[in-house]
Amino acid sequence: QVNLVESGGGLVQAGGSLRLSCAASVSIFSISTKAWYRQASGNQRELVATITSGGSTTYVDAVKGRFTISRDNAKNTLYLQMNNLKPEDTAVYYCNALSPYYPYSEFWGQGTQVTVSS
């Protein structure tokens, strides 16, 4: 079992920045593929960014050039640096980890609210 705890959300004006953190309870987190998802009110949860155990990253087009996903394996922590925030980035942001071992379980954090005012 992997427990994930997000932090760093809040209220920010458009154009501002926030850094989200996701702390994991076990070291397997460091060798898992990790991701940030978000869910705006009334919408489905969408994938925002991923990072593999090797450090390869992907981003949804809407955040490319503004968001950066990174991790600190020594601290079992995942980050999402969000710059030039827009009102459409308002959502609950969730940390996700996919275990590399069978049965390839998926773990989720409880979410952190990000609100961007115009």
Secondary structure, 3 states (H helix, E strand, C coil): CCCEEEECCEEEECCCCEEEEEEECCHHHHHCEEEEEEECCCCCCEEEEEECCCCCEEECHHHCCCEEEEEEHHHCEEEEEECCCCHHHCEEEEEEEECCCCCCCEEECCCEEEEEEC
